Structures are given as structure tokens and as C-alpha cells.
Amino acid sequence: MFIEWVIALVSDNLYPGVFLAALLETVFPPIPSEAVFPLAGYIVLKNEMPIIHIFGVGITGGAGATLGAFIIYIIALKLGRTGLAKYMKYAKINPDKLTKADKWFEKYGDKSVLLGRLVPGIRELVSIPAGIFGMNPKKFLIFTFIGSCLWSILLTAIGYYLGVATIDIF
């Protein structure tokens, strides 16, 4: 039901819908960006919008994801590992995935935020170790925005070009 609402939101209100969906997807992971952005790309195609809207939608989604990631970062920064442990089950955060995100952060440092935003399964969680380890907030926001925009633009372009391929077939 919730995912259908998000799909309708994006379909009916492209830019605000993408921003809100990306924000919610980052804070509440059950909304898959892998569904939202290709849909947005298809909507750009279907509405015969200029191709530049792929970038506009991607940047809008990147901004929404960055805001959501910053909320998680602040919570992780304030609560720490111990405080988060109490709430992980309510947020449906898998401890194994969080451990994987921690290892990414330890291995790649600050760059893990940029790289992690491009990896499904880690992208939703990388804000937590960044907050726990006290990453510089300005760096966090910059790396998160860049990574989120790249991810969003890529998925939007895939939806656009898969839509073109489908139209060409029929």
C-alpha cells in the first residue's frame, strides 16, 4: 500500500514526488530507489520532456536522499552505537548489513560515504557509521549529495532509455 502511494506520488508530481520518495527511502528503507527513479525516467520520456530532466530529476532525488541521510547521520551522531542498538529493530536495520557498512567505513574512511551511496544495501546505511565515527558534517553532506545524485541520475536514465527501448519494440 505504501509503495503504491509513493509510485502514485512520483507519477502525479514528478519533482516533489521524487524528492519526497528519495527522502523517505533514505530514512525508511522499504521504498526502493531502484523502482522510484526508473519510473521517474519513464515519466520524463512519456511526457516528452527534454532529456535534461533526467539530470533535474536525479539532482532533485539526490537532494531528497541527502536530507534523509543527514537526518540519519545526526541521529547516529547523537545516539552512538549503543543508543542505536535499541532502535535498530524498529527501523528494520539488519545488524549484518550495518556491520558491512561499518567495515566499508573503516576501510575507505570518508570516501566510503561517496562510494557507499552507489552500492545497494550499503547506500541506505552508510550514514550510520559516518555519524557514529563523527565524520565532518560538511564532508558528509558533499559526499552524500554527489553520490546520491550520481545514483539517482543513473537510475533515472535507465528508466528513460528502457522506456525508449520498449517504445521502439512496439
Buried (B, 14 or more C-beta within 10 A) or exposed (E): EEEEEBBEBBBEEBBEBBBBBBBBBBBEBEBBBBBBBBBBBBBBBEEEBEEEBBBBBBBBBBBBBBBBBBBBBBBBBEBEBEEBEEEEEEEEBEEEBBEBBBEBBEEBEBBBBBBBBBBEEBBBBBBBBBBBBEBEBEBBBBBBBBBBBBBBBBBBBBBBBBBEEEEEEE
